[in-house]
Amino acid sequence: CPPCWDPTYLVEMGCPRSEHGVDWFAFLEEACRVCPPKDVCEMQPASDQLVSRMQQVFAEDTAYQCLPGLLSALIVSAQFFLLETKMPPELEQLFHENRSLSPFPFHTLQYSLYANMVPARLMTCDKSLWDDMANKYVPRVHPEHSGRCGMVYDDRTLVYKCRSRRPFIELPRRNDILHSIQCPTLDDISLDPAMAEKLQKYGTRASTPSESCQSSKGMWRQPMSDVHKCVLISVAHLLDFRPGQLVLDWGSGCGHKLTWAKALFDVDGVGLDVEGGAVAWARQHSAGVFCHADGRKLDWLPNGAFDHVISYAALYHMSQTDQCHTGIQLLRKLRIGGRAWFGWNQAFSMNAWEWQRCFKNASSFTELPQSDVQEMDHMAVDFQGIEDGFLFSPNPEVAGKHYLYQFPAFSVILTRLA
C-alpha cells in the first residue's frame, strides 16, 4: 500500500482532486494527520477540521466518483456521530468486505465498529484509563430500557457507584498475576470431529466481524447483546465484583462481558476461548488478556489466583465428564472465598443435580480422572442452582418469552470454602 497522503495514488484510483465542492486531496491530508492507520481518529478539537471536511461530503445528496473517499467520510461520520439513517444496500455490502481504503488510513470494517458499537472509555469507573481504553468497544445497547432485564441500573449509575466504592476498597490490584499469564500454544488445542462440527458455526460467525463481534449479535445468531449486558451486570452484583479484583471468563467469545466488567466495575479480566477469530478481535478491541485455548486444559492458569470465574452458554457443549472435569479445574483457580457462576447450562446436557454431584461426590463420575476426585477431597464448595429466568428477567412473563431465559437454561453458583 502507498503511504498515507499520496495524492498521486488517489488520482490513479480515479479520484478527481475535487468534486461537488469537496477537496479530496485536502480531506486525505487531514485524515492522515489525525487518524492512525486502521485506528480511531484523534478526538476533537484536534479533529475539528477533519469533521468539517467530512460534513462537506454529505452537505448535498449527490453521487461521488471517489469511492474510497466517500467510504472514508462515512467511517469518520460513524466515529463522531450517532448514525440512524439506513445506507443504500450496495454501500452497506462494501462495508462487509475486508478491504483497505488506502491511501486513506481506513479499513472497511471500521464502519461497523463505529456505527454499531460505543467506545468503552466514554463511561468508565477509573477515569485514569482513558488512554488504555482507546479502541475498546462494546455493543450499543441499553438493557435498562428494554423491559427484559430485572436490574435496571444505567451505565452512569453503575460507574458512579463504582467510583464511590473505590476509596474504601483495600484490595491490592492483581496486575502482577494478570501480566504473568502466558497463553498456551495452539498445539495444545485438540478437538474431536464431533466437537469441531458442533463449534463450526461460531468460526463461521467470527469470520465476519461486522455480523458478529462488531454487532449486537456477538457470537449468537440473533441480536441479543442487551440481554448479555443484563446478565453481566446482574452477575457482577450477585458475585459482588469489587474494584481491583481478577475475573476469569471461560468461553469469553468477543470479550464484551469483560469490557463491560472493566468499564463499569473496574475489575480486570482474563478470557479464554477456543474460537481463534473471536479471540483475535477481543485482543484488539476488548479490555483484558485473551487467550486462544482448549478450555479443558487449564494448567497454564495459576491456581487460587482469581476472585471470580464466569462462564456463559459454553460449558454445555461438552460431555458430562468434560463439564465436570473443567468445573473442578475452574474451582481450583478460585482463591478461598472466591465465587464462580456458570450460566445458560442446559438440563439436557447436564442438569443441576448432576452438577451438584460433580462437586459433592466426584467419584460417582466413573470416567473422571482420579486426580480430579482427589482434588475435590481437598476442596470444599457451597453450591447453588437456579433457573436463569428467575435470576435475570424482571418477571415470569418475560422469562417465558425470551430465548435466553427459557427453561431448561439454569445457572450454577459456587463459593470456594476451602
C-alpha positions as semicolon CSV with decimal commas, in nm:
position;residue;x (nm);y (nm);z (nm)
1;C;0,000;0,000;0,000
2;P;0,121;0,354;-0,065
3;P;0,198;0,577;0,232
4;C;-0,076;0,795;0,373
5;W;-0,114;1,126;0,194
6;D;-0,022;1,010;-0,155
7;P;-0,237;1,217;-0,393
8;T;-0,071;1,053;-0,692
9;Y;-0,217;0,718;-0,593
10;L;-0,554;0,885;-0,533
11;V;-0,557;1,007;-0,892
12;E;-0,462;0,659;-1,015
13;M;-0,770;0,524;-0,837
14;G;-0,991;0,758;-1,040
15;C;-1,048;1,023;-0,774
16;P;-1,054;1,382;-0,902
17;R;-0,887;1,645;-0,691
18;S;-1,227;1,790;-0,613
19;E;-1,590;1,722;-0,698
20;H;-1,916;1,883;-0,585
21;G;-1,718;2,126;-0,370
22;V;-1,525;1,851;-0,187
23;D;-1,144;1,874;-0,199
24;W;-1,041;1,506;-0,176
25;F;-0,671;1,592;-0,155
26;A;-0,734;1,814;0,148
27;F;-0,962;1,551;0,306
28;L;-0,691;1,287;0,260
29;E;-0,423;1,512;0,409
30;E;-0,637;1,592;0,715
31;A;-0,732;1,226;0,767
32;C;-0,368;1,120;0,757
33;R;-0,282;1,390;1,011
34;V;-0,526;1,283;1,287
35;C;-0,614;0,920;1,210
36;P;-0,355;0,643;1,261
37;P;-0,395;0,365;1,002
38;K;-0,691;0,137;1,089
39;D;-0,722;0,304;1,429
40;V;-0,953;0,557;1,592
41;C;-0,902;0,922;1,494
42;E;-0,792;1,177;1,750
43;M;-1,076;1,332;1,945
44;Q;-1,198;1,685;1,891
45;P;-1,076;1,959;1,886
46;A;-0,773;1,801;1,713
47;S;-1,003;1,655;1,450
48;D;-1,233;1,954;1,404
49;Q;-1,101;2,023;1,056
50;L;-1,148;1,659;0,950
51;V;-1,507;1,656;1,078
52;S;-1,576;1,980;0,891
53;R;-1,446;1,832;0,565
54;M;-1,649;1,515;0,623
55;Q;-1,965;1,724;0,665
56;Q;-1,896;1,888;0,328
57;V;-1,919;1,544;0,167
58;F;-2,274;1,497;0,295
59;A;-2,389;1,857;0,258
60;E;-2,582;1,755;-0,055
61;D;-2,743;1,433;-0,172
62;T;-2,517;1,363;-0,465
63;A;-2,310;1,085;-0,623
64;Y;-1,930;1,080;-0,599
65;Q;-1,671;0,933;-0,828
66;C;-1,414;0,893;-0,548
67;L;-1,547;0,577;-0,380
68;P;-1,263;0,533;-0,125
69;G;-1,310;0,897;-0,023
70;L;-1,686;0,851;0,022
71;L;-1,640;0,534;0,229
72;S;-1,374;0,707;0,440
73;A;-1,608;1,000;0,505
74;L;-1,878;0,756;0,620
75;I;-1,630;0,597;0,863
76;V;-1,540;0,938;1,007
77;S;-1,908;1,023;1,047
78;A;-1,972;0,692;1,227
79;Q;-1,690;0,762;1,473
80;F;-1,806;1,110;1,569
81;F;-2,185;1,089;1,535
82;L;-2,467;0,851;1,626
83;L;-2,594;0,734;1,288
84;E;-2,962;0,648;1,249
85;T;-3,003;0,658;0,871
86;K;-3,002;0,346;0,654
87;M;-2,743;0,348;0,378
88;P;-2,803;0,203;0,028
89;P;-2,755;-0,178;0,013
90;E;-2,469;-0,152;-0,235
91;L;-2,270;0,069;0,005
92;E;-2,359;-0,150;0,303
93;Q;-2,225;-0,453;0,120
94;L;-1,892;-0,278;0,061
95;F;-1,851;-0,234;0,436
96;H;-1,894;-0,607;0,492
97;E;-1,591;-0,671;0,273
98;N;-1,246;-0,691;0,430
99;R;-1,052;-0,428;0,235
100;S;-0,823;-0,133;0,282
101;L;-0,926;0,216;0,167
102;S;-0,564;0,319;0,105
103;P;-0,427;0,580;0,064
104;F;-0,688;0,690;0,318
105;P;-0,589;0,550;0,661
106;F;-0,910;0,349;0,697
107;H;-1,041;-0,003;0,657
108;T;-1,395;-0,103;0,559
109;L;-1,453;-0,299;0,883
110;Q;-1,411;0,020;1,085
111;Y;-1,756;0,136;0,981
112;S;-1,950;-0,139;1,162
113;L;-1,719;-0,099;1,463
114;Y;-1,808;0,270;1,499
115;A;-2,171;0,251;1,382
116;N;-2,278;-0,050;1,594
117;M;-2,054;-0,011;1,897
118;V;-1,975;0,251;2,159
119;P;-1,627;0,337;2,293
120;A;-1,591;0,176;2,635
121;R;-1,385;0,466;2,768
122;L;-1,674;0,713;2,745
123;M;-1,808;0,585;3,076
124;T;-1,553;0,408;3,297
125;C;-1,517;0,372;3,672
126;D;-1,144;0,453;3,660
127;K;-1,106;0,783;3,474
128;S;-0,729;0,735;3,450
129;L;-0,785;0,456;3,195
130;W;-0,883;0,696;2,914
131;D;-0,574;0,615;2,706
132;D;-0,565;0,245;2,795
133;M;-0,926;0,201;2,683
134;A;-0,871;0,363;2,344
135;N;-1,006;0,142;2,063
136;K;-1,201;-0,074;2,311
137;Y;-1,568;-0,115;2,220
138;V;-1,891;-0,273;2,342
139;P;-2,229;-0,311;2,169
140;R;-2,450;-0,003;2,180
141;V;-2,731;-0,148;2,394
142;H;-2,936;-0,033;2,693
143;P;-3,090;-0,326;2,882
144;E;-3,230;-0,088;3,143
145;H;-3,476;0,037;2,879
146;S;-3,551;-0,298;2,714
147;G;-3,806;-0,433;2,960
148;R;-3,615;-0,761;2,956
149;C;-3,380;-0,704;3,250
150;G;-3,463;-0,724;3,618
151;M;-3,169;-0,499;3,708
152;V;-3,226;-0,154;3,559
153;Y;-2,915;0,046;3,651
154;D;-2,784;0,258;3,365
155;D;-2,413;0,296;3,291
156;R;-2,384;0,630;3,466
157;T;-2,530;0,495;3,790
158;L;-2,305;0,188;3,780
159;V;-1,995;0,398;3,720
160;Y;-2,081;0,643;3,998
161;K;-2,143;0,351;4,237
162;C;-1,806;0,204;4,145
163;R;-1,626;0,535;4,191
164;S;-1,785;0,583;4,531
165;R;-1,660;0,238;4,642
166;R;-1,304;0,266;4,516
167;P;-1,162;0,479;4,802
168;F;-1,276;0,223;5,059
169;I;-1,162;-0,095;4,885
170;E;-0,844;-0,227;5,050
171;L;-0,783;-0,496;4,793
172;P;-0,444;-0,499;4,622
173;R;-0,461;-0,497;4,248
174;R;-0,366;-0,824;4,086
175;N;-0,177;-0,676;3,793
176;D;0,123;-0,894;3,872
177;I;-0,091;-1,204;3,816
178;L;-0,253;-1,057;3,508
179;H;0,077;-0,968;3,344
180;S;0,237;-1,303;3,432
181;I;-0,016;-1,509;3,239
182;Q;0,125;-1,672;2,927
183;C;-0,128;-1,805;2,680
184;P;-0,074;-2,167;2,569
185;T;0,040;-2,253;2,219
186;L;-0,206;-2,357;1,950
187;D;-0,054;-2,707;1,965
188;D;-0,244;-2,754;2,293
189;I;-0,582;-2,730;2,115
190;S;-0,724;-3,065;2,008
191;L;-1,091;-3,115;1,923
192;D;-1,251;-3,442;1,825
193;P;-1,453;-3,435;1,500
194;A;-1,789;-3,420;1,680
195;M;-1,685;-3,120;1,891
196;A;-1,528;-2,945;1,591
197;E;-1,852;-2,984;1,397
198;K;-2,056;-2,851;1,690
199;L;-1,838;-2,539;1,718
200;Q;-1,807;-2,477;1,344
201;K;-2,094;-2,224;1,342
202;Y;-1,900;-1,997;1,579
203;G;-1,598;-1,997;1,350
204;T;-1,822;-1,902;1,058
205;R;-1,972;-1,613;1,252
206;A;-1,635;-1,485;1,374
207;S;-1,506;-1,473;1,017
208;T;-1,741;-1,176;0,951
209;P;-1,682;-0,927;1,235
210;S;-1,943;-0,682;1,103
211;E;-2,204;-0,953;1,160
212;S;-2,066;-1,086;1,489
213;C;-1,823;-0,917;1,729
214;Q;-1,891;-0,572;1,584
215;S;-2,267;-0,602;1,618
216;S;-2,531;-0,669;1,881
217;K;-2,527;-1,036;1,779
218;G;-2,181;-1,112;1,912
219;M;-2,125;-1,484;1,854
220;W;-2,501;-1,557;1,853
221;R;-2,740;-1,591;1,561
222;Q;-2,967;-1,308;1,675
223;P;-2,912;-0,959;1,823
224;M;-2,921;-1,025;2,197
225;S;-2,644;-0,809;2,341
226;D;-2,891;-0,622;2,560
227;V;-2,962;-0,948;2,743
228;H;-2,591;-1,034;2,761
229;K;-2,519;-0,696;2,921
230;C;-2,809;-0,753;3,161
231;V;-2,660;-1,091;3,253
232;L;-2,316;-0,942;3,317
233;I;-2,450;-0,659;3,535
234;S;-2,669;-0,899;3,731
235;V;-2,385;-1,147;3,786
236;A;-2,149;-0,866;3,888
237;H;-2,390;-0,775;4,167
238;L;-2,458;-1,138;4,255
239;L;-2,089;-1,219;4,294
240;D;-2,004;-0,870;4,429
241;F;-1,742;-0,755;4,178
242;R;-1,509;-0,509;4,353
243;P;-1,256;-0,269;4,200
244;G;-0,919;-0,436;4,161
245;Q;-1,044;-0,794;4,156
246;L;-0,948;-1,052;3,893
247;V;-1,210;-1,237;3,685
248;L;-1,168;-1,539;3,458
249;D;-1,418;-1,572;3,171
250;W;-1,430;-1,929;3,032
251;G;-1,565;-1,908;2,678
252;S;-1,519;-1,531;2,651
253;G;-1,603;-1,504;2,280
254;C;-1,563;-1,144;2,164
255;G;-1,477;-1,023;2,515
256;H;-1,776;-0,791;2,552
257;K;-1,859;-0,908;2,905
258;L;-1,506;-0,846;3,033
259;T;-1,503;-0,500;2,876
260;W;-1,831;-0,409;3,047
261;A;-1,689;-0,552;3,369
262;K;-1,375;-0,338;3,344
263;A;-1,557;-0,018;3,249
264;L;-1,848;-0,042;3,492
265;F;-1,696;-0,232;3,788
266;D;-1,317;-0,177;3,749
267;V;-1,227;-0,547;3,761
268;D;-0,950;-0,695;3,548
269;G;-1,022;-0,992;3,328
270;V;-0,867;-1,294;3,162
271;G;-1,068;-1,454;2,884
272;L;-1,016;-1,780;2,702
273;D;-1,197;-1,921;2,402
274;V;-1,145;-2,200;2,151
275;E;-1,256;-1,980;1,859
276;G;-0,947;-1,803;1,729
277;G;-1,132;-1,539;1,527
278;A;-1,321;-1,414;1,832
279;V;-1,002;-1,410;2,040
280;A;-0,821;-1,207;1,774
281;W;-1,099;-0,946;1,778
282;A;-1,104;-0,939;2,159
283;R;-0,730;-0,880;2,179
284;Q;-0,771;-0,571;1,963
285;H;-1,099;-0,424;2,083
286;S;-1,183;-0,568;2,430
287;A;-1,039;-0,499;2,775
288;G;-0,837;-0,778;2,932
289;V;-0,597;-1,060;2,847
290;F;-0,741;-1,305;2,592
291;C;-0,608;-1,650;2,509
292;H;-0,689;-1,891;2,228
293;A;-0,705;-2,214;2,423
294;D;-0,867;-2,551;2,480
295;G;-1,075;-2,482;2,789
296;R;-1,038;-2,839;2,915
297;K;-0,665;-2,787;2,968
298;L;-0,611;-2,517;3,229
299;D;-0,272;-2,599;3,383
300;W;-0,129;-2,278;3,235
301;L;-0,352;-2,069;3,464
302;P;-0,234;-2,019;3,825
303;N;-0,437;-2,191;4,097
304;G;-0,603;-1,979;4,366
305;A;-0,546;-1,659;4,167
306;F;-0,895;-1,545;4,068
307;D;-1,161;-1,371;4,273
308;H;-1,433;-1,479;4,032
309;V;-1,488;-1,720;3,744
310;I;-1,772;-1,670;3,497
311;S;-1,888;-1,876;3,201
312;Y;-2,198;-1,826;2,988
313;A;-2,351;-2,069;2,739
314;A;-2,022;-2,250;2,685
315;L;-1,975;-2,549;2,916
316;Y;-2,285;-2,734;2,794
317;H;-2,122;-2,804;2,456
318;M;-1,905;-3,072;2,621
319;S;-1,974;-3,420;2,754
320;Q;-2,075;-3,455;3,119
321;T;-1,732;-3,589;3,209
322;D;-1,560;-3,293;3,042
323;Q;-1,801;-3,047;3,205
324;C;-1,729;-3,188;3,549
325;H;-1,354;-3,206;3,479
326;T;-1,350;-2,843;3,364
327;G;-1,572;-2,725;3,650
328;I;-1,332;-2,877;3,907
329;Q;-1,037;-2,708;3,737
330;L;-1,218;-2,372;3,740
331;L;-1,297;-2,415;4,109
332;R;-0,925;-2,474;4,167
333;K;-0,844;-2,139;4,002
334;L;-1,050;-1,952;4,263
335;R;-0,896;-1,815;4,579
336;I;-1,052;-1,930;4,906
337;G;-1,373;-1,732;4,933
338;G;-1,383;-1,674;4,558
339;R;-1,707;-1,725;4,367
340;A;-1,797;-1,877;4,031
341;W;-2,103;-1,855;3,808
342;F;-2,176;-2,091;3,519
343;G;-2,478;-1,964;3,323
344;W;-2,709;-2,091;3,049
345;N;-2,636;-2,453;3,128
346;Q;-2,879;-2,690;2,960
347;A;-3,054;-2,960;3,158
348;F;-3,049;-3,199;2,862
349;S;-2,667;-3,181;2,865
350;M;-2,604;-3,181;3,242
351;N;-2,871;-3,087;3,495
352;A;-2,826;-2,903;3,825
353;W;-2,836;-3,224;4,031
354;E;-2,556;-3,370;3,819
355;W;-2,352;-3,051;3,861
356;Q;-2,402;-3,075;4,238
357;R;-2,292;-3,438;4,231
358;C;-1,977;-3,336;4,040
359;F;-1,869;-3,111;4,328
360;K;-2,008;-3,310;4,619
361;N;-1,946;-3,668;4,501
362;A;-1,694;-3,651;4,218
363;S;-1,607;-4,023;4,242
364;S;-1,956;-4,103;4,105
365;F;-1,835;-3,977;3,766
366;T;-1,664;-4,302;3,675
367;E;-1,474;-4,161;3,375
368;L;-1,341;-3,862;3,565
369;P;-0,962;-3,856;3,613
370;Q;-0,863;-3,977;3,958
371;S;-0,668;-3,656;4,010
372;D;-0,997;-3,460;3,994
373;V;-1,154;-3,684;4,259
374;Q;-0,852;-3,630;4,481
375;E;-0,869;-3,253;4,423
376;M;-1,231;-3,243;4,539
377;D;-1,133;-3,436;4,851
378;H;-0,921;-3,135;4,947
379;M;-1,162;-2,860;4,841
380;A;-1,495;-2,755;4,990
381;V;-1,764;-2,571;4,797
382;D;-2,102;-2,411;4,857
383;F;-2,335;-2,497;4,568
384;Q;-2,645;-2,320;4,439
385;G;-2,857;-2,385;4,132
386;I;-3,127;-2,157;3,991
387;E;-3,316;-2,120;3,663
388;D;-3,190;-1,828;3,454
389;G;-3,542;-1,698;3,407
390;F;-3,567;-1,627;3,780
391;L;-3,218;-1,481;3,801
392;F;-3,221;-1,220;3,523
393;S;-3,572;-1,141;3,396
394;P;-3,796;-0,875;3,556
395;N;-4,099;-1,107;3,578
396;P;-4,214;-1,461;3,486
397;E;-4,387;-1,339;3,169
398;V;-4,060;-1,211;3,022
399;A;-3,881;-1,524;3,139
400;G;-4,123;-1,735;2,938
401;K;-4,086;-1,533;2,620
402;H;-3,714;-1,472;2,573
403;Y;-3,492;-1,746;2,432
404;L;-3,208;-1,690;2,679
405;Y;-3,433;-1,707;2,983
406;Q;-3,646;-2,008;2,897
407;F;-3,625;-2,344;3,071
408;P;-3,409;-2,559;3,067
409;A;-3,146;-2,282;3,098
410;F;-3,009;-2,260;3,452
411;S;-2,714;-2,121;3,646
412;V;-2,469;-2,280;3,888
413;I;-2,326;-2,053;4,160
414;L;-2,025;-2,170;4,360
415;T;-1,828;-2,037;4,654
416;R;-1,494;-2,199;4,729
417;L;-1,481;-2,260;5,104
418;A;-1,150;-2,446;5,131
